[in-house]
Amino acid sequence: MPLNDEQRRVATAYLAQLRAANLWHRPIVTRIEGDSHFYPAAEDHQDFMAKNPDHPYTTYWDVPRIEALKRMFPAQYHAEFTRG
C-alpha cells in the first residue's frame, strides 16, 4: 500500500529530527520510498524479541538499543509492547 501524504510528511519530519539531533557518528541512510510490495516475515520471526528475550541476538543488539532509546528519548519511550 502506498504512503499517503500525511504518512510521508510524518516520516520525512521524523528523519529530519533524527538527523538534526546528531546522535550517531555516521549518517542515517534510511530512505522513504513509494509503493512497494510488502511480505510479512515468517511466523517464527514475528515479535522475535518478546518471544526470545534471552536469545543472543536480542541481548546483543536489541536490549542495548532499547536502553539507549529510554535514555535518549525518555518522554517518547513507552514500555508497553503490542504484539503483531
N, C-alpha and C positions, 0 to 999 in steps of 0.2 A: 504494500500500500504506500503510495507516495506521501511525502510530508506535506502537510498543509502550510499555509503562510505563517500561521501562529507558531507551529512547531519549529519551522525553520528559523523564525526570529528568536525564539527562546533558546534554541540550540546554539545559534550564532552568538547571541549575547553571553551565554554561559561560557563558551570557549574564549570569548574576548576577556571575560573576567578572570578566567584561569590564567590566560597568557599574561594579563596585566599584573597579576599577583606575583609573578616571578618566583614561584615556589620551587621550581625544578631547574636543574643545571642545564638541561637540554630542552630544545623547543618541543612544544606539543605539536604533533603531526596529524592529529585527528582531522578528517575531512567530513563535511556534511554533504552527503550526496543525494541525488534524486531517487527516483523509483528504482528498486532492485528487488530481486526475489529473496524471500526470507525462508529459511528452512530451520525449524526448531531442532535443537540438539537432541540427541538420543536421551531416553528417559533416565539412564544412569548418570547423565551429566546435569540434569535439571536440579537446581537447588543443591549443588555439589557441596558447598561449604557447610550448609546446615546439616546435610546428611553425613558428612565426613569431617567433623571438626578436628580430629586428630590425624588426618591424612597429612603426609609430609608436604604436599603441595599447598594445602591450606595453611599449615603452621609456618611454612617458609615464606609464602607470597602473600596470602590473603590477610592473615592476622596482623602483620606489621602495617599493611596499608589501611586497614580499618582503624588501628590505633592512631595512625597519622591523621586520618580524617577527623577522628574525635578531637585530637589535639589542635589541628589547624582550623577546623570549622565547627567549634562546639555549638554554636547557635543553630547550625543547619543539620547537625548529626542527630539521628534518631535511632535508638537501639532496636526498635520494633522491626520484625522481619516478616514479610508477606511472601509466602510460598507461591511459586508459579508465576 
